Amino acid sequence: MLTIGKKPKLSFKIDAFIDGKAVKLPFSDLIDGPTLVSVYMRNNTSSCDKQTAELDKNHKYIDKQGFKTVVVSRDTCASHAKYAAKHGFDFTLVSDPEDLFSKAMDAVVEKSMYGKKYFGPSRAAYLFDGNGKLIGLIPKVEAAEHGQQVLDAIKAIK
């Protein structure tokens, strides 16, 4: 996993669901000020839903601290549109089926489900300054406490 103080290469293009519409842009364009990027695997799964619900519950506090919220998963923008409508999320949802963000963060890990091993993105969160430098890190997201984890990480860097 990338260490604090580093500036990852985030110029790859992604699809994102922003303000009610799907757009294609370089990931780096999303880091135009202090930004929280939270990574999970899939919409509509128990732990991932808890993680995003915690972000939503704390979104106003995160915003008051000067950070915008970007959430990354392997889901399509069409899935993100339905997910945002279902839960009322108003933060940016990024479609990253090839785990490009996690690869840039050196955070693709081996996982196991039902005895089958595969590689996927680490459930982690990253805080960036407006220049794209990593200034905070939550290497192991606890889904049910994720909002508080983010607030604690922001407090630690201020």
N, C-alpha and C positions, 0 to 999 in steps of 0.2 A: 504494500500500500504506500502511496506517495506520502512523503513527510511534509509537515508544516513548513512553510517558507518557500516551497517549490511552486512553479508556475507550469501546470500541465499544458500540453498541446491540445486545444479544444476547438480547432478550426474545422473539424469534420462536420458534414451536414446531417441534420436530423429533421424529423417531423415533430411538430409540437402543437398542442391544443392550447391556444392563448386567447383569452377574451372571447370565447365562444366560436372560434374558428381554427381550422387546421392550417398551419403554415410550414414551409420548409425554409430552414436557415442554418447558418453555422452555429454550433452549440455555443461558441464564444460570444455570439451576439446576445445570449441570455444573461451573460455576466457583465452587465453594464452599470453595476453598482454593487454594494455588498449583497451577496446572494447565498442563500442556503440551498444546497442540492441534496435531496434525500432519495435514496435508491431502494427499490423493492422489486420483486419478481413479476407479480401479476395482479391485475384488478380482480375484485370479487373472490378473494381467498381470505381466510380468517385472519392470519397475522398481518397480511398486507393491508387489509381493510382497517384493522386496529391502528396500524402505523399512520395511514393517511388521515384517519379520523382524529388522531391525536394532533397531527399537524394542523388540521382544520380548527380544532378546538383552541389551539394556541396561536393561530395565524395572525390575529390582530396584535398580540403581544410581540410576536416575531417582527411584524411590520413596524410597530412602534420603536423597535430597536434599530430600525434602519435597514433590515434585511428583507429582500423579496424571496419568495419561496418557489422553487422549481422541483418537481417530483419526476423521477425517471423510472420507467419500467419497460418491459418487453412488449407491452400491449400496443395495438394500433391506435391512431388518432380517433378512428371511429369508436373503438372501445372506450377511449378516454372521454369522448363526448358524452356517451351514455353514462359512464361512471360519474362524471362531473355533474350531470343533470340529476342523477339518482341521489347523490349525496350533497349537492349544493356547493361543491368545491369551486373556488374562484382563483386558485393559483394555477400556474403553468404546469401542464402534464406533458412530458416528453416521451415519444415513442422511440425506443432504442432496442430493436429486436436482435441486433448484432453485438450488444454490450459495448459499444464504442466508448461511451463515457467511462465505464468501469475498467476497460482496457487502458484508457489514458491515465486512470488513477492507480493502475497496477493493483486492481482489486477484483479480479476474476478468480474465484476459488473453486475447489472441488467440493461438490455436494453429493448427498446420497438420499434417494427416496425409494422405499420399498426394495432396498438392497441394490438398486441400480445407481451407479456413480455417473456423474455428469459435471460439467463446469457451468457456473453461472455467476452473476454479479454478487458481490458481498453486500449484505444488508447493512449499509453504512450511510453516514451523512457528512457533508463537507461544507465548510464555510469559506467563502471567497471574498477578498476585497474587490473593489471596483476595477482593479487592473488584472484580475484573474489569478492572483496569488492565493494559495491555500493558507488560510489564517486560523482555521479550527477544524477539528476532526472528531467524529463519533465513529470509531471503528467497528463497534458492535451495537447496532440499534436494538433496543428492547421495545418491541412494538407497542405495548400498553403504556409505556412511560416515555415515548419518543418526544412528545411535546416538551416535557420537562427537561429531557436530555438536551434538546436544542437550546432552550432558555438558559440552562446551566453553561453550555458551551459558549454562548454569546456573552454571558456575564464574565466568563473566564478570560475572554479576549479584550474586554472593554476596560 
